[in-house]
Amino acid sequence: MSLLNLYSKNKTPFYWMILYFLLALYAFITRIWVAEDAYISFRYILSMTAGHGLVFNQGERVEGFTHPYWLFLVSCLHFIGIHFHKGSILLGFFFTLSGYMLLFYDKIKKGNTIYLLPALLVCHEGFRDFSTSGLEFSFTFFLLSLLLTRTYGKDLDSPFLIGTLSSILYHTRPEMGLLLPFYFLWRIYEKRELDWKWIFQFSTAVFLFAGIYHIFRFIYFGDIFPNTFYAKSGGKSRYYDGLKYLYHFIFYSKFVLVSTIVVFILVVKDIYFNKNNQTLKIDKSNSVKHLLPLRELLLTIFIAHYIIRVGGDFMGFRLLLPYFVIFLFCLDSFFNEYYKLYFSTKHIYLINIVLLLFSIGLILEKSNYPLVDKTGIVNERKAYTKGYYNNLSELFNGIQYDWYYRGIEFKNLQECLGASEFIITNSITEANCNEIGFGLGYFAVGAGANVSLIDELGLTDRDVAKSGKKSSHERVGHERSISLEQVIEKKAIFCSMEDIRYDSIMKTKYGVLLRIDKDFLSTFSKEDYKPKVSALKKLKAELLSSNNESDKKLLARLKRLEIVFKQEIDLIPDENSIEGNTKQACWKE
């Protein structure tokens, strides 16, 4: 049925569709932002633009993103002149609205005229926040909309389509890879036999849209899974944290919870109180057992269980949103099919009016969703936008966040010094390399492609990710940390040596200097160079004659610096002999 035929045959649902489209447009526009995590992926685009390849740090092939298809789409817009910040927002609008309208159109085509799904989606905090967040949810939602509208209530008779959509979903949200074995096994259960033609078509799609990228990943990055898999729990069960994450999702989805309870009560009421009512208009074939979408509900439970098992995330809503969409699709379809002959036209109209008014009210209300709730889960949008932007135009045009500007400071320092090897770390937990700390994404893009960044959580660092070293903060999804020894080995330029004597000598406006080779030190002015070198030599001499344990520890670290930077402290010239030093201004306040 074409949209034109739909309009000519039944104008009323079409008008509702337009109304909800406008409401959705307003709901999404008023919540635009770009998440800090999205900028981790954008760093890869920045590196490609700079000619370094698909890398986070120049010369290091580590896959620090989990959504290659989404990254590809944003990259395409960036390379034709639409900056990745704006491009990700525009793609978010396009895919979210397209998926939203596709679900609405599917409802009308099936004659489902109670608009529960559109109402619950459009006013949901998490759905609105992540629709234009620069992250992959909008694309995931669109793909799920395609998959649900073409498989719900039907046999799995489109193997290539199902394999294609499931594979793309897998490389957009990694846990969606569970769709592949689920659909394969369900087909066997459905037919009670091996359908080799179906298996061949399904497998071909999986190879083309999932397998080929896996081959590329292994050849290019040298790993089977994304680096983030190793940086996180690596498969350890964290059910307690996962159940807290689920609780958070449900608690801040009150309209959804109330609607689900109402649907449940209505069905129970019908089964137990109206079963002998002869005036009941429901066809007996429309039984709960007949209409219950077992396949989709099992699919939701199957994959959502994985999210709960690994502990969810510290970022509110994000990881459970796709399964929320599947659940709502099932709830809406079941409610409409069960009661399509029960309610009169007048009743349906009133229900839709109530749903619409509730949706508008929730969209217009000032959200009470806190920055950090009692479970420790964070409202990311509020964290990164509150107090930083004055209007929607500023949100659309670029990042205005402290971490981004801090990155620009380091970019300017690197360019001013002309340093080809410029390595820093964002560590503030085990190794105290920055007084206030900074995130990975905003900072990395601000710092530019020529500044290498060691991530203390290992999201973009293979050594840290696979070290198995647990972080003391125990934040779900960010469970690694980096030691001072690792920071030194990786040739980071700045970090505290955890000793006030060294830190006071080598302190700069950018941090405590670790890089002690004479060529780098010579970038300081003579006034700064001489006292630093003199005090450093004196400190080493004192440590050599001491038997104190803390002195031995600091001495061992100084010797490690000497080995890493190939510079003995005793052999650093006492005077900065470089004439006409033009780089000393780089260090000035």
Protein Blocks (a to p, Z undefined) as FASTA:
>chain_A
ZZklmmmmommlmmmmmmmmmmmmmmmmmmgccdfklmmmmmmmmmmmnonojafbghia
cdfbfblmlmmmmmmmmmnopafklmmmmmmmmmmmmmmmmmmmmmmmnopabffklmmm
mmgmklmmmmmnopaklmmmmmmmmmmmmmgopacfblklmmmmmmmmmmmmmklmmmmm
mmmmmmmmmnopacfklmmmmmmmmmmmmmmmmmmmmmmnopabdfklmmmnnopacfkl
mmmmmmmmmmmmmmlmmmmmmmmmmmmmmmmmmmmmmkbcbdfklgfklmmcfklmmmmm
mmmmmmmmnopaabehklmmmmmmmmmmmmmmmmmmmmmmmpcfklmmmmmmmmmmmmmm
mmmpccfbdfbdfkopacfklmmmgopafbfklmmnoccdfklmmmmmmmmmmmmnopab
dcddfbfklpccbfnopafklmmmmnopmbccddfklmmgmklmmnopacfklpghiacc
cdfklmmmnopabdcehiaklmmmmgcfkbccfblcfklmmmpcfklmmmmmmmmmmmmm
mmmmpcbfklmmmmmmmmmmmmmnopafklpcfbdfbghiaklmmmpZZ
